[in-house]
Amino acid sequence: MPSSARYEYHDLKPAAASFLDDVVTGLSAPRKTLSPKYFYDTRGSQLFDAICELPEYYPTRTELAMLEACAPEMAERIGPKSGIVEYGSGSGRKTAILIRAVRPLAYVAIDISGEQLRAAVAGLAAAFPEVHMVAMCADYTRKLPLQKLDALDARSRVVYFPGSTIGNFTVPEALAFLRNAREVAGARGSMLVGVDLKKPPGLLHAAYNDAQGVTAAFNLNVLHRINRELHGDFDLEAFEHRAHYDAEAGRIEMHLVSTRDQEVSVAGHRFAFAAGETIHTENSYKYSVDEFQALAREAGFEPVHCWVDDARLFSIHYLTVPA
Ligand code: AVJ
């Protein structure tokens, strides 16, 4: 790495203790759940990157093409001397396209996966040495220290949240998240958010049940992680991936299905599973443009523009904070 590739690193330690607490709480509930944020250990982040390359998984490729085409327009709307704050920077591929067009003063990446975060921000720092680069390893579903952002000296802040990760939240959670993002964006600030659109269930089903089984491996990896990090004894042969679209709720649900009656222990806690019982591991909500704009308004944003691809698979909303 060239010596010019410098960035600030802040480790806010998305605590291991809360992983254990969350697993015990989730597996003790009458309907067992695990938060999707725990998918992203090093292996999980690699598997997610592999999902993004799958022929059936349209969101990443669609959003990338939209960015390539529309980044200049986005830059126009955002204006000069901005600071970009990105939640869940992932591999940094989308970010590079945005930064190239926007030319911000500063870029702050916040991600729960420290290793991938450092790799991504190091790459961006090398590509854009004139941009003040900050990496924060943190759980962005919790409150973040905002003073660090004030020090960036940007004329306006734009919160960047691509990938339709907002779909992981239930509607009330998404509302709370957007309200917090509005605070982070601050006066004259804005938000650029990628949102997966409602579409025929067949396309959704294929995207979350790929032929190569990468999504299944991604889902099951969270059990691997529990075994490794929390001394669990999940038998990975005795759980299966399931994903289905619930049209009523407007969401894909991912589950891990126990294929037999069994007992599992995690750090000394024991959990009984009946055959067919599931752990609900992810929601992935799909929004129409109007539904999402209404939610943004409820959160105090003004939805000023929305880009949609020709096949109407994906949307990118530009929201501003009214003066
Ligand atoms: C990263 C949350 C956008 O919901 O599509 C991909 C994660 N899960 N395949 C999504 C995911 C299964 C993804 N998000």
Residues whose N, C-alpha, C, O or C-beta is under 5 A from the ligand:
A	BS01	AVJ	G163 S164 T165 N168 S284
